[in-house]
Amino acid sequence: MSDFLTFEQVLNYTSARHVFGRSFTPFEGVSTDSRKINAGDLFIALKGPKFDGNDFVREAVSKGAKGVLMSRLLDGASMDLLRRGEIAVGYVEDGLETVQRLASHYRCLFSIPVIGITGSCGKTTVKEMTAVMLEPLGPNLKNEGTLNNHLGVPLTLLKFRAAHRTCSVEMGTSGPGEIEKLVSIASPTVGVVLNVGPSHLKMLKGLEGVLEEKWNLIAGLNGGVGIYNEDDSLLRKKAKTYQGPLFSFGIYEGGQLRASKIELLKGYATRFSLIFEGKELGMMKIPFIGLHHVYNVLGALCIGHVLGVPWYEMFEKASQLKLPSMRWDVTRVGGVAIVNDAYNANPQSMAAALETFKAMKVVGKKIFVCADMLDLGEDEAHWHRALATEVLKAQVDIVISMGPLSSLMVEEVRKKGFPKSASVMCESHEEVLHHLSILGDSDAVLVKGSRAMGMEGIVRALVVQLQGQHHYRKEILPATHPV
């Protein structure tokens, strides 16, 4: 028997109009994608600028959907087909709003902790770490991949089942009010703001706009516990004006949970002393490098502590942490190390990647392949030129840009004395690959750029290109860079 919702409950929660079908029809889950429908699901038709989910109702039913909420009634023959198939059919004005409303009501049926996680960098990483740290409490529900928006979050909540003991969802934003909307749907009991940096500036209009948008997660908790990074100056200042319960973490500026005595170990690992409210708990080892990932681990540890996971269990879990793909995935072809950090990029995550690249032990040359950072608004040129400082601090040997904005970074490093012979501006993947033909054994390449730049394509092509020259050995090393 299904432990999800019946058609009658769906109608009550969404105010959908009952067209036909038995009100006691049980559903197994909800889907908005006819390609991924499961038998027994309720299909909710969405409409967008380039698609109309109502056109795929018959396909969804043919794959086993037992119910449909549509925003446009189909032709007579199709409706008769649904009636004969005893499909439960409802009518709604807006499919997306219906999914959100249904998820909000459904979430209220469960009294388990829901953790909302946001920040300019590290959301997906901390969500994955949190799932590991919360394992002692029982099954954890989390959003898949980076489904962290106005549709992904409600669809995640609709996967709640009786067996779940916790739920962790990352909450993304690209414009004002989006976090507030997600909070109203998910009703989180714990809210985590990891950091505030220059991202989505086109809509958020500066760092203060980013701060206000991210802080809406904590401001909307309604009595829940807010967790924040004490080392982030904007968050530290904001926290002083907040009246609700807060828990903080940090390295330099304090925090209730702190990391100290941080050491980079052989084999791409990090060890640090964990300090809680002034008392040293012990040395923790994590299987990746990068100071930013120490912050991410601290965030996940705070969540575990707030929810009652014993410290000794989280110490054990630390060695099991794994990070998402395209975040410092290292592929070795012969002696060449190719670092795929191409999932996404903003100024904050670029700086973190370059800092980690500097710490990476390399016998040969270090080559930085940098693509454009998008969605930075009217200050996009400034942020790309400012990246030159981080590139020089990283002490790379060769810089290759891909795209018109990243070329501004190359111009700037040249102004600061970087050799023109060791810096190249490219306009295509093919051009980048041509310049990477200079790679020699023991070299390392860092590839990074915004999601839309598709830089993972360069990584794949480079691996194939080098396979013709070397015996191929692939080894995925721990990731060290945030989402």
C-alpha positions in Angstrom: 0.0 0.0 0.0 1.2 3.5 -0.9 2.4 5.7 2.0 2.0 8.8 -0.2 -1.1 10.8 -1.0 -4.6 10.0 -2.4 -6.3 11.9 -5.2 -8.7 13.4 -2.6 -5.7 14.7 -0.5 -4.1 16.2 -3.6 -7.4 18.0 -4.5 -7.7 19.4 -1.0 -4.1 20.6 -0.8 -4.0 22.2 -4.2 -7.6 23.4 -4.7 -7.6 21.6 -8.1 -10.9 21.1 -9.8 -12.0 17.5 -9.8 -12.6 16.6 -13.5 -13.1 12.8 -13.1 -11.6 9.8 -11.4 -12.0 8.1 -8.0 -11.1 10.3 -5.1 -9.5 7.4 -3.2 -7.0 6.7 -6.0 -3.6 6.3 -4.3 -0.4 7.7 -5.8 3.2 6.5 -5.4 4.8 9.9 -6.0 4.8 13.0 -8.2 6.5 13.7 -11.5 6.6 16.7 -13.8 8.7 14.9 -16.5 6.9 12.3 -18.7 10.3 10.8 -19.6 11.0 9.9 -15.9 7.5 8.9 -14.8 7.1 5.9 -12.5 4.1 3.5 -12.4 1.6 4.9 -10.0 2.8 8.5 -10.1 0.7 11.7 -10.3 1.8 13.7 -13.3 1.6 17.5 -13.0 1.8 19.3 -16.3 4.0 22.3 -16.3 4.2 25.0 -19.0 7.2 27.0 -20.1 8.3 29.3 -22.9 9.4 26.3 -25.0 7.2 23.4 -23.8 3.7 22.6 -22.6 3.5 19.6 -20.3 -0.2 19.1 -21.2 1.1 17.8 -24.6 2.7 14.9 -22.7 -0.2 13.7 -20.6 -0.9 10.7 -22.8 2.7 9.7 -22.8 2.8 9.9 -19.0 -0.3 7.8 -18.7 1.1 5.2 -21.1 4.1 4.8 -18.8 1.9 4.2 -15.7 0.7 7.5 -14.3 -2.5 7.0 -12.3 -3.4 10.6 -12.1 -3.0 13.9 -13.9 -3.2 17.6 -13.0 -3.5 19.6 -16.2 -3.8 23.3 -16.9 -5.4 22.7 -20.3 -8.1 20.1 -21.0 -7.3 17.8 -23.9 -9.4 17.0 -26.9 -12.4 14.8 -26.5 -10.8 11.5 -27.7 -7.9 12.0 -25.3 -10.2 12.7 -22.3 -12.3 9.7 -23.1 -9.1 7.6 -23.2 -8.2 8.8 -19.7 -11.7 8.2 -18.4 -11.7 4.6 -19.7 -8.3 4.0 -18.2 -9.7 5.1 -14.8 -7.1 7.9 -14.6 -7.8 10.5 -11.9 -7.8 13.9 -13.6 -7.8 17.4 -12.1 -7.6 20.9 -13.5 -5.3 23.6 -12.2 -4.5 27.1 -13.4 -0.8 26.9 -12.9 1.2 23.7 -12.7 4.3 25.1 -11.0 2.3 26.8 -8.3 0.4 23.6 -7.8 3.6 21.6 -7.2 4.8 24.2 -4.7 1.5 24.3 -2.9 1.2 20.5 -2.7 4.8 20.2 -1.4 4.2 22.8 1.3 1.2 21.0 2.6 2.8 17.6 2.3 5.9 18.8 4.2 3.7 19.7 7.1 2.7 16.1 7.5 6.2 15.4 8.8 7.7 16.6 12.0 11.3 15.6 11.2 14.1 18.2 10.9 14.5 20.0 7.6 17.8 21.7 7.0 18.1 24.5 4.4 21.6 25.2 3.1 22.6 28.3 1.0 25.6 30.3 0.2 27.5 31.7 -2.7 29.8 28.6 -2.7 29.6 25.2 -1.3 25.8 24.4 -1.2 25.9 21.1 -2.9 29.1 20.0 -1.2 27.8 20.8 2.3 24.5 19.1 1.5 26.3 15.9 0.6 28.6 16.1 3.7 25.5 16.7 5.8 23.8 13.5 4.5 26.9 11.5 5.7 27.1 13.2 9.1 23.4 12.6 9.7 23.5 8.9 8.9 23.5 7.9 12.6 20.1 9.4 12.9 18.6 7.3 10.1 17.7 7.8 6.4 18.2 11.3 5.1 16.3 12.8 2.2 18.3 15.3 0.1 17.8 17.0 -3.3 19.4 15.2 -6.2 22.4 17.0 -7.8 21.8 20.7 -7.8 18.0 20.7 -8.0 17.8 23.6 -5.6 15.3 26.0 -7.2 11.6 26.8 -7.2 10.8 23.4 -8.7 13.7 21.2 -7.5 13.1 21.9 -3.8 9.3 21.1 -3.8 9.9 18.0 -5.8 12.4 16.9 -3.2 10.0 17.5 -0.4 7.4 15.4 -2.2 9.8 12.4 -1.8 9.3 12.4 1.9 8.3 9.0 3.3 7.7 7.6 6.7 11.2 6.1 6.9 13.0 9.4 6.6 14.5 10.9 9.8 16.0 14.1 8.4 15.9 16.2 5.2 18.7 18.4 3.8 18.0 20.7 0.8 20.3 23.2 -0.8 18.5 26.4 -1.7 19.7 28.4 -4.7 18.8 31.8 -5.9 19.3 34.0 -8.9 17.1 37.0 -7.9 15.4 38.7 -4.9 12.7 36.8 -3.1 13.6 33.3 -4.3 15.1 32.1 -1.0 12.1 33.5 0.9 9.8 31.5 -1.4 11.7 28.3 -0.9 11.6 28.8 2.9 7.9 29.3 2.8 7.5 26.0 1.0 10.1 23.9 3.0 9.5 25.3 6.5 13.1 24.5 7.5 14.0 23.9 11.2 17.7 24.6 10.6 19.1 27.2 8.2 22.7 27.4 7.1 24.3 30.3 5.3 27.9 29.3 4.3 29.2 32.5 2.8 28.3 35.6 0.8 30.2 36.4 -2.3 29.8 38.0 -5.8 27.4 35.7 -7.5 24.1 36.4 -9.4 24.9 40.1 -9.2 22.9 40.8 -12.4 19.7 40.5 -10.4 20.9 40.8 -6.8 22.7 44.2 -7.4 25.8 43.9 -5.2 27.1 42.0 -2.2 24.5 43.6 0.1 21.8 42.3 -2.2 23.4 38.8 -2.0 23.6 39.1 1.8 19.9 40.0 2.2 18.8 37.2 -0.1 20.9 34.5 1.6 20.0 35.7 5.1 16.3 35.3 4.3 16.9 31.6 5.0 17.7 32.3 8.6 15.3 35.2 9.0 12.4 32.9 7.9 13.2 30.0 10.3 10.3 30.8 12.8 12.2 29.6 15.9 14.7 27.3 14.2 18.4 27.4 14.6 20.5 29.5 12.2 24.1 28.5 11.4 26.5 30.9 9.8 30.2 31.4 9.0 31.8 33.7 11.6 34.7 34.4 9.3 32.5 36.0 6.7 32.5 39.7 7.6 29.1 40.4 6.1 27.5 37.5 7.9 29.2 38.3 11.2 27.8 41.9 11.0 24.3 40.6 10.1 24.3 38.1 12.9 24.7 40.8 15.5 21.3 42.2 14.6 19.4 38.9 14.7 17.4 37.9 17.7 16.8 34.2 17.0 19.0 31.3 18.0 22.3 31.1 16.2 25.3 28.7 16.0 28.5 29.8 14.3 31.7 28.2 12.9 35.0 29.6 11.7 38.8 29.4 11.6 40.1 33.0 12.1 37.4 35.1 13.7 36.1 32.7 16.3 32.8 30.8 16.2 31.4 28.2 18.6 32.9 25.4 16.4 36.4 26.1 15.1 39.2 24.5 13.1 42.8 25.1 14.2 46.3 23.7 13.4 45.3 22.9 9.8 47.8 20.6 8.0 48.0 19.5 4.4 48.9 15.8 4.3 50.3 13.6 1.6 47.7 11.9 -0.6 45.4 14.9 -0.9 44.2 14.9 2.7 43.8 17.6 5.4 44.1 17.3 9.2 42.9 19.9 11.8 42.1 20.3 15.4 38.4 20.6 16.1 37.5 23.0 18.9 34.0 23.3 20.4 33.3 26.3 22.7 37.0 26.6 23.5 37.6 22.9 24.2 39.7 20.8 21.8 37.7 17.7 20.8 40.6 16.0 18.8 42.3 15.9 15.4 40.0 15.3 12.4 41.2 14.1 9.1 39.3 14.7 5.8 40.2 13.1 2.4 40.6 16.3 0.4 42.5 19.5 0.4 41.5 23.2 0.3 40.8 25.6 3.1 37.3 26.3 1.8 36.5 22.6 2.3 37.5 22.9 5.9 34.7 25.5 6.2 32.3 23.2 4.4 33.1 20.4 6.8 32.6 22.8 9.8 29.2 23.7 8.4 28.1 20.0 8.1 29.5 19.3 11.6 27.4 22.2 13.0 24.3 20.7 11.5 25.1 17.3 13.0 25.7 18.8 16.4 22.5 20.9 16.4 20.6 17.7 15.6 22.2 15.7 18.3 24.8 13.5 16.5 27.6 12.6 18.9 31.0 14.1 18.1 32.7 10.7 18.1 30.4 9.5 15.4 31.1 12.6 13.2 34.8 12.1 13.7 34.3 8.6 12.2 32.2 9.9 9.4 34.7 12.5 8.4 36.9 10.0 6.6 34.0 8.8 4.5 33.2 12.2 3.0 33.0 12.4 -0.8 32.5 15.5 -2.8 30.4 16.1 -6.0 31.7 15.6 -9.5 33.6 18.3 -11.4 34.9 19.7 -8.2 38.6 19.0 -8.3 38.3 15.7 -10.0 41.8 14.7 -11.0 42.4 12.6 -14.0 45.9 11.3 -14.7 47.1 10.5 -18.2 50.6 9.3 -18.0 52.3 11.9 -15.8 49.9 14.7 -16.6 47.3 15.7 -14.0 44.1 17.2 -15.3 42.0 19.0 -12.6 38.4 19.2 -13.6 36.8 22.0 -11.5 34.5 23.0 -14.2 31.1 22.7 -12.6 30.7 26.4 -12.0 32.6 29.6 -11.1 32.3 32.9 -9.5 35.1 35.2 -8.1 34.9 33.5 -4.7 35.2 29.9 -6.0 37.9 30.9 -8.5 40.0 32.3 -5.7 39.5 29.1 -3.7 40.4 26.9 -6.6 43.6 28.9 -7.3 44.6 28.7 -3.7 44.2 24.9 -3.7 46.1 24.7 -7.0 49.0 26.6 -5.4 49.1 24.0 -2.6 49.1 21.1 -5.1 52.5 19.4 -5.3 53.5 19.4 -9.0 57.0 18.6 -10.4 56.3 20.2 -13.8 54.4 23.3 -15.0 51.0 24.5 -13.6 48.6 25.6 -16.4 45.4 27.5 -15.5 42.6 27.3 -18.1 40.1 29.9 -17.2 36.7 30.5 -18.8 34.3 33.4 -18.3 32.4 33.8 -15.0 28.9 34.7 -15.9 25.9 36.4 -14.2 28.1 39.1 -12.5 26.0 42.0 -13.8 27.4 45.4 -14.7 30.6 44.8 -12.8 31.6 41.7 -14.7 34.7 43.3 -16.2 35.9 44.5 -12.8 35.6 41.0 -11.3 37.5 39.4 -14.2 40.3 41.9 -14.0 40.4 41.5 -10.2 40.9 37.7 -10.7 44.4 38.6 -12.0 45.6 39.1 -8.4 44.5 35.6 -7.4 46.2 34.1 -10.5 49.5 35.8 -9.7 49.2 34.7 -6.0 48.7 31.1 -7.2 52.1 31.2 -9.0 50.9 29.3 -12.1 53.3 29.0 -15.0 50.9 29.4 -17.9 47.4 31.0 -18.2 44.9 30.2 -21.0 41.7 32.1 -21.1 38.5 31.1 -23.0 36.0 33.8 -23.7 35.9 37.6 -23.9 35.6 38.2 -20.2 38.4 35.9 -19.1 40.6 37.6 -21.6 40.4 40.7 -19.4 42.1 38.7 -16.7 44.9 37.8 -19.1 45.3 41.5 -20.0 45.6 42.4 -16.4 48.2 39.7 -15.4 50.3 41.0 -18.3 50.1 44.5 -17.0 51.3 43.2 -13.7 54.4 41.5 -15.3 53.2 38.0 -16.3 55.0 37.0 -19.5 53.0 37.4 -22.7 54.6 34.2 -24.0 53.0 32.3 -21.1 49.5 33.8 -21.4 47.1 33.0 -24.2 43.6 34.3 -25.1 41.3 31.8 -26.8 37.8 32.0 -28.3 36.9 28.3 -28.6 37.5 24.9 -27.0 39.4 23.8 -30.1 41.8 26.7 -29.7 42.4 25.9 -26.0 43.1 22.3 -26.9 45.6 23.4 -29.5 47.6 25.4 -26.9 47.4 22.5 -24.5 49.5 20.4 -26.9 52.5 21.9 -25.0 51.8 19.7 -22.0 54.7 17.6 -20.8 55.0 14.8 -18.3 54.6 15.9 -14.6 52.5 19.0 -15.7 49.2 19.9 -14.1 46.2 21.7 -15.7 43.4 23.4 -13.8 40.2 23.8 -15.8 37.5 26.1 -14.5 34.6 28.3 -15.7 30.9 29.0 -15.4 28.5 26.2 -16.1 27.4 27.6 -19.4 31.0 27.6 -20.7 30.9 23.8 -20.8 34.6 23.5 -19.8 34.2 19.8 -18.9 34.2 19.3 -22.7 37.8 20.5 -22.8 38.6 18.0 -20.0 37.1 15.1 -22.0 38.8 16.1 -25.2 42.1 16.6 -23.5 42.0 13.2 -22.0 41.4 11.6 -25.4 44.1 13.8 -26.9 46.6 12.7 -24.4 45.6 9.0 -24.6 47.3 8.9 -27.9 50.6 9.8 -26.3 50.5 8.0 -23.0 49.3 4.8 -21.4 46.1 5.9 -19.8 45.5 5.6 -16.1 42.5 7.3 -14.6 42.3 8.0 -10.9 39.6 10.2 -9.3 41.1 11.9 -6.3 39.0 13.6 -3.6 37.4 16.9 -4.7 38.5 20.1 -3.1 36.3 22.8 -4.4 32.7 24.0 -3.6 29.7 24.2 -5.8 
